Amino acid sequence: MIHNSSSPELDWLKRWAMYSPNSVAVQSGEDGRAFTYRELYARSCRVAKALRDRFEIKPGDRVAAIVQNELDYITLFFATQRLSAILVPVNFRFTRSEVEHICRDSGAKLIIFERVFWSSIEALTSDVQVWNFDGPDSLIETASRKAFKDITFTAGFEDPCMILYTSGTTGFPKGAVLSYRMIYWNSVNTGLRLNLTQGDVVLTFLPLFHTGGWNVLTTPCLHRGARIILLKKFDPDLVLALTSREKVSVLFGVPTTMEFLARAPAFNDTDLSSLRYAIVGGEPMPLPLIEIWESRGVPVRQGYGLTEFGPNVFSLNEADSRRKAGSIGFPNFYIDAKVVNEQGTEVAANEVGELVLKGPVTMSGYWQNEKATNETIKKGWLHTGDLVRRDEEGYYYVVGRKKEMFISGGENVYPAEIEKVLRALPGIREAAVVGIPHQKWGECGKAFVSLEDGQDLSVDQMREFCLGHLAKFKVPMQYVIMKDLPKTDSGKIAKKMLT
């Protein structure tokens, strides 16, 4: 690992502590507690000193954290930066074996944990140092002390800042290494594309073990000196109340959370006038749901990103939210994108191919996994595994995952296309399609749907609707109606749980 000389442009917190010391940096959505930029800077220095002096954390050391969306998790983020250590956020919903894998795979020198998660790391304590996040003699107690002195910021532009473990489709999660360069340029791209300012107020309710929690709005807004409101979990009523009371200006979610908000009893009466727009990622937002939000004066900007690149990669201008419904828009600043076939050749407009990306917001690689890194990053281009098409005007559309595509009777079938049709059928709330073996055609589609409250659709009605909008080989042969489709921690539909 090469350690570069420190980069002053990365010490955002110290700058904002000087420029705007009394402005609120982070605030708890549950109880209203808040840290100003000056307070957050002081807390990060205290914690950095403890990490250095008490636990001998040095540049390049990994510090794992099993913590919910607590204010001092942001403190820890900036504290590890001052030492050029590497933060390893761990999914607290993982099983003990998954937690142990991440801590061992990353080679964590220290594990910081909320006491409620003690059972997840108990087996590791003979090999790794541990520190309570909360309670007596804890990180929070250390951060709250009065005296502090500046701890010199030592991180360089290409140094690893964070390792985020992706869920993956097979085996244990892989650790994507995010450099300071990646986080810096993502914040620049985001600020330019979304017009972020110091006056913005944003809500973060996606968990901070996920790139959506850290890097869609949290780190870009902290770079801009804006205010972050942290929620430990998604609560539609509380999100709506905070949006009105705190004058939230930008709201980020996935279609599932946006739907829960729209279905909340308070939705129609909540003052949403402070919202400039809502950003939606993860998967396409159905047009009827877009129209519901726009009827309340909130434009929707569809986006696209991934842990390994960005994550703010594409954005659809709010003015195009209806005309180009389903599109992820254009690449953000300083990002090159291509749509290529299996041979790596760019395809023509409206042809389906794999999305490949190039730019300063690419990960450094997978932690200690050269094989997976080389399979993903080829000649400087990151291969996303996502199938997309680009129309004649240059707008991009996600067709599906390369691994989700199935072949029925020799024809390529993209589940995302079928799901879009199913969601357009009145009464269907959610839809997911997977390929399953078929004796005659090789594979066929199996659809899983959930219905709106009070709706009662038959399989025949769904099949007939699909036949009216899709070629016959694309129409699912099996249908399963569920109360709710399973979700990942980021709110996406968990297709690997559907069989």
LODO-259457 format. One line per field, with one value per residue (C-alpha): residue in one letter; y, z, x. Coordinates in steps of 0.02 Angstrom, whole numbers, plus 50000, padded with zeros to 5 digits. Layout:
BEGIN
type <- [A;...]
yy <- [Y;...]
zz <- [Z;...]
xx <- [X;...]
! end
This chain:
BEGIN
type <- [M;I;H;N;S;S;S;P;E;L;D;W;L;K;R;W;A;M;Y;S;P;N;S;V;A;V;Q;S;G;E;D;G;R;A;F;T;Y;R;E;L;Y;A;R;S;C;R;V;A;K;A;L;R;D;R;F;E;I;K;P;G;D;R;V;A;A;I;V;Q;N;E;L;D;Y;I;T;L;F;F;A;T;Q;R;L;S;A;I;L;V;P;V;N;F;R;F;T;R;S;E;V;E;H;I;C;R;D;S;G;A;K;L;I;I;F;E;R;V;F;W;S;S;I;E;A;L;T;S;D;V;Q;V;W;N;F;D;G;P;D;S;L;I;E;T;A;S;R;K;A;F;K;D;I;T;F;T;A;G;F;E;D;P;C;M;I;L;Y;T;S;G;T;T;G;F;P;K;G;A;V;L;S;Y;R;M;I;Y;W;N;S;V;N;T;G;L;R;L;N;L;T;Q;G;D;V;V;L;T;F;L;P;L;F;H;T;G;G;W;N;V;L;T;T;P;C;L;H;R;G;A;R;I;I;L;L;K;K;F;D;P;D;L;V;L;A;L;T;S;R;E;K;V;S;V;L;F;G;V;P;T;T;M;E;F;L;A;R;A;P;A;F;N;D;T;D;L;S;S;L;R;Y;A;I;V;G;G;E;P;M;P;L;P;L;I;E;I;W;E;S;R;G;V;P;V;R;Q;G;Y;G;L;T;E;F;G;P;N;V;F;S;L;N;E;A;D;S;R;R;K;A;G;S;I;G;F;P;N;F;Y;I;D;A;K;V;V;N;E;Q;G;T;E;V;A;A;N;E;V;G;E;L;V;L;K;G;P;V;T;M;S;G;Y;W;Q;N;E;K;A;T;N;E;T;I;K;K;G;W;L;H;T;G;D;L;V;R;R;D;E;E;G;Y;Y;Y;V;V;G;R;K;K;E;M;F;I;S;G;G;E;N;V;Y;P;A;E;I;E;K;V;L;R;A;L;P;G;I;R;E;A;A;V;V;G;I;P;H;Q;K;W;G;E;C;G;K;A;F;V;S;L;E;D;G;Q;D;L;S;V;D;Q;M;R;E;F;C;L;G;H;L;A;K;F;K;V;P;M;Q;Y;V;I;M;K;D;L;P;K;T;D;S;G;K;I;A;K;K;M;L;T]
yy <- [50000;50168;50311;50481;50648;50726;50822;50981;50981;50823;50898;50959;50958;51072;51196;51204;51215;51375;51442;51406;51342;51364;51285;51116;50974;50821;50805;50659;50637;50543;50661;50821;50814;50901;50938;51096;51088;51152;51020;50880;50931;50933;50764;50687;50749;50674;50506;50510;50539;50390;50280;50329;50330;50195;50072;50116;50142;50192;50235;50089;50001;49941;49993;49894;49972;49884;50036;50101;50275;50366;50543;50489;50366;50523;50573;50406;50428;50590;50524;50379;50501;50607;50453;50387;50230;50133;50124;49958;49978;49810;49765;49739;49633;49503;49336;49309;49207;49347;49478;49368;49348;49536;49571;49433;49465;49650;49613;49734;49791;49863;49829;49968;49906;49957;49847;49776;49689;49610;49432;49462;49494;49398;49256;49379;49464;49350;49405;49585;49740;49800;49965;50002;50133;50174;50160;50185;50209;50216;50311;50424;50463;50502;50613;50712;50768;50952;50967;50927;50969;50963;50796;50825;50759;50631;50547;50560;50567;50386;50312;50194;50280;50144;49962;49929;49747;49710;49575;49480;49341;49196;49160;49288;49476;49560;49719;49866;49984;50166;50293;50475;50516;50420;50501;50675;50663;50585;50735;50855;50764;50761;50943;50997;50884;50911;51094;51062;51213;51251;51289;51113;51000;50814;50657;50499;50344;50213;50121;50179;50008;50044;50162;50241;50293;50365;50429;50473;50629;50619;50643;50760;50871;50872;50928;51073;51120;51070;50989;50802;50730;50550;50421;50250;50170;50217;50278;50356;50462;50529;50564;50665;50759;50801;50854;50983;51039;51046;51110;50964;51017;50854;50683;50521;50350;50196;50161;50057;50196;50326;50218;50195;50384;50412;50286;50362;50443;50609;50620;50730;50851;50867;51029;50973;51146;51147;50996;51045;50867;50685;50574;50392;50251;50063;50024;50119;50212;50172;50317;50316;50340;50480;50565;50552;50643;50772;50806;50864;50979;50866;50824;50655;50630;50449;50400;50254;50201;50058;50029;50002;50162;50328;50293;50447;50398;50447;50574;50617;50801;50829;50913;50745;50638;50604;50617;50497;50394;50243;50325;50354;50506;50554;50517;50642;50757;50678;50507;50417;50282;50156;50018;49868;49693;49532;49577;49747;49843;49989;49952;50065;50168;50063;49905;49817;49795;49800;49968;50004;50157;50256;50402;50458;50384;50203;50095;50049;49866;49726;49704;49568;49493;49524;49398;49483;49654;49603;49528;49693;49826;49797;49922;50058;50025;49957;49825;49847;49687;49793;49784;49952;50038;50217;50301;50420;50571;50494;50447;50283;50148;49999;49839;49720;49630;49530;49381;49402;49391;49222;49139;49069;48977;49057;49235;49349;49401;49547;49540;49729;49749;49627;49704;49875;49805;49716;49873;49966;49849;49938;49847;49786;49870;49775;49653;49547;49418;49279;49147;48964;48803;48747;48577;48641;48820;48804;48942;49040;49183;49170;49328;49377;49520;49608;49696;49864;49857;49793;49734;49559;49513;49339;49252;49255;49444;49467;49348;49432;49604;49544;49465;49634;49723;49594;49466;49295;49225;49362;49328;49239;49064;49063;49195;49207;49335;49387;49511;49596;49554;49526;49674;49701;49820;49959;49934;49845;49687;49537;49427;49293;49255;49222;49045]
zz <- [50000;49948;50067;49983;50062;50145;50038;50118;50001;50088;50262;50236;50419;50478;50339;50384;50569;50522;50388;50474;50650;50718;50573;50613;50528;50589;50684;50755;50677;50829;50972;50889;50962;50847;50821;50739;50620;50760;50881;50754;50716;50902;50930;50782;50849;51021;50946;50827;50975;51068;50914;50896;51078;51155;51012;50910;50750;50610;50424;50331;50486;50468;50597;50586;50650;50694;50730;50684;50610;50763;50760;50821;50678;50575;50707;50684;50495;50510;50652;50549;50407;50517;50545;50367;50439;50343;50405;50378;50405;50448;50416;50590;50514;50456;50544;50661;50529;50401;50527;50571;50386;50358;50513;50472;50284;50311;50443;50563;50702;50803;50809;50873;50917;50997;51149;51077;50944;51065;51021;50839;50883;51046;50959;50885;51045;51076;50912;50888;50997;51035;51095;51149;51043;51184;51373;51498;51432;51255;51094;51133;51306;51231;51096;51228;51332;51340;51301;51127;51015;50828;50755;50591;50440;50359;50220;50038;49884;49830;50005;50049;50153;50172;50130;50093;50079;49940;49964;49806;49724;49773;49922;50053;50021;49933;50001;49880;49922;49915;49905;49958;49774;49742;49882;49838;49654;49694;49803;49666;49535;49650;49697;49516;49454;49599;49633;49816;49927;50106;50138;50095;50225;50186;50271;50280;50331;50227;50343;50354;50309;50134;50004;49986;50169;50157;49982;49893;49998;50165;50113;49966;50082;50218;50083;50046;50229;50226;50364;50380;50478;50526;50558;50631;50525;50395;50473;50345;50472;50549;50378;50326;50492;50482;50300;50349;50515;50466;50288;50205;50031;49948;49985;49933;49929;49828;49748;49898;50024;49908;49896;50085;50104;49972;50059;50232;50301;50326;50148;50072;50219;50245;50190;50058;49987;50045;49936;49774;49713;49765;49706;49673;49644;49656;49522;49406;49490;49413;49319;49427;49582;49496;49457;49639;49698;49560;49606;49774;49684;49707;49545;49539;49480;49438;49466;49455;49546;49628;49772;49657;49556;49611;49682;49599;49418;49319;49350;49256;49252;49347;49194;49104;49242;49145;48964;48998;49138;49175;49113;49225;49120;49078;49159;49292;49275;49246;49204;49037;48994;48853;48807;48739;48675;48728;48618;48700;48548;48571;48513;48416;48490;48568;48565;48731;48800;48960;49042;49067;49159;49173;49284;49449;49549;49520;49666;49691;49680;49789;49952;49932;49784;49627;49525;49558;49528;49358;49309;49349;49294;49119;49032;49150;49120;49259;49198;49296;49247;49211;49042;48973;48813;48757;48652;48505;48622;48731;48879;48965;49024;49135;49057;49193;49270;49152;49270;49280;49092;49039;48870;48820;48655;48598;48637;48766;48899;49016;49179;49201;49042;49104;49278;49203;49111;49266;49373;49244;49277;49398;49564;49559;49685;49661;49531;49509;49374;49378;49252;49294;49200;49068;48983;48810;48802;48911;49027;49059;49170;49344;49410;49591;49629;49777;49760;49817;49971;49929;49754;49691;49526;49451;49364;49202;49213;49235;49094;48975;49017;48980;48816;48763;48794;48769;48641;48690;48732;48863;48952;49119;49129;49318;49439;49628;49729;49893;50028;50010;49909;50010;50018;50041;50173;50043;50002;49836;49796;49848;49695;49759;49892;49759;49690]
xx <- [50000;50073;50043;50037;50076;49924;49800;49731;49580;49521;49512;49334;49285;49425;49383;49198;49240;49332;49213;49048;49082;48906;48813;48737;48829;48733;48571;48474;48303;48240;48286;48350;48526;48648;48833;48893;49041;49154;49088;49103;49282;49328;49246;49338;49505;49470;49424;49573;49689;49614;49629;49812;49868;49761;49742;49898;49800;49918;49899;49824;49754;49575;49445;49284;49122;48959;48854;48682;48652;48718;48787;48958;48973;49006;49134;49221;49222;49319;49429;49497;49531;49643;49752;49737;49661;49528;49349;49260;49072;48992;48811;48739;48599;48725;48740;48886;48980;48960;49021;49169;49211;49217;49320;49444;49449;49484;49615;49532;49649;49505;49318;49205;49031;48870;48843;48682;48790;48913;48862;48913;49095;49120;49212;49338;49395;49543;49623;49564;49554;49377;49303;49127;49041;48919;48916;49060;49236;49167;49194;49047;49116;49287;49212;49114;49264;49304;49489;49554;49699;49713;49766;49856;49762;49876;49776;49830;49721;49748;49746;49603;49470;49341;49307;49124;49075;48953;48822;48869;48770;48882;48993;49042;49039;49185;49264;49262;49405;49351;49492;49488;49500;49340;49242;49308;49261;49092;49053;49109;49005;48855;48867;48878;48738;48616;48658;48697;48730;48776;48593;48534;48455;48449;48384;48489;48394;48485;48606;48785;48853;48786;48860;48688;48695;48870;48895;48734;48704;48795;48976;48934;48831;48964;49087;48968;48943;48759;48655;48626;48480;48516;48380;48418;48283;48155;47993;47872;47778;47939;48018;47866;47861;48047;48033;47903;47976;48160;48130;48217;48271;48326;48253;48336;48253;48216;48046;47993;48024;47946;47791;47779;47789;47655;47541;47563;47405;47496;47565;47429;47430;47618;47701;47827;47860;48042;48086;48173;48160;48171;48313;48269;48392;48404;48275;48157;48014;47843;47762;47603;47711;47809;47643;47587;47743;47734;47553;47623;47746;47898;47992;48079;48257;48294;48475;48593;48749;48843;48963;49111;49087;49016;48889;48811;48841;48685;48547;48388;48343;48181;48105;48117;48041;47881;47940;48083;48004;48112;48271;48422;48466;48645;48814;48865;49015;49187;49115;49131;49004;48988;48867;48962;48929;49017;49166;49184;49123;49004;48828;48710;48568;48428;48533;48556;48732;48832;48864;49049;49113;49274;49321;49399;49254;49302;49353;49535;49487;49420;49514;49646;49552;49653;49554;49386;49466;49536;49368;49281;49406;49476;49589;49529;49344;49235;49113;48952;48863;48709;48624;48569;48516;48543;48408;48433;48438;48573;48463;48509;48389;48430;48364;48423;48568;48677;48661;48471;48444;48378;48356;48187;48176;48339;48279;48358;48231;48263;48163;48162;48059;47927;47925;47890;47739;47673;47688;47583;47435;47316;47316;47497;47611;47775;47840;47994;48032;48161;48208;48172;48210;48083;48085;48036;48103;48258;48202;48043;47990;47916;47833;47815;47695;47617;47450;47383;47274;47101;47147;47111;47192;47193;47337;47237;47217;47404;47445;47322;47392;47568;47512;47444;47610;47748;47803;47739;47911;47932;47767;47795;47725;47709;47640;47652;47555;47638;47590;47760;47914;48074;48193;48379;48447;48448;48263;48285;48187;48293;48276;48393;48262;48130;48118]
! end
